[in-house]
Amino acid sequence: MVTADSSLCIHCELLPKHDSSLLCARCKSMAGIRRLYLRRRGWTPHWDAHLLLLSQKAKLQKPLFSI
């Protein structure tokens, strides 16, 4: 399983988180970014881990899905 630095903003990964949210103050101030990380119905820890894995693969420029 891939883990991320839990002290950094989940979006920009540059600045520390603001309060107990997943985003830094700069990212949290932008409505479009806030909306991306809004937990919706059906959002499970399994789905969260899946999204984290996909983002890590994208950073490493690996294929996201196998054919």
Secondary structure, 3 states (H helix, E strand, C coil): CCCCCCCECCCCCCCECCCCCCCCHHHHCCHHHHHHCCCCCCCCHHHHHHHHHHHHHHHCCCCCCCC
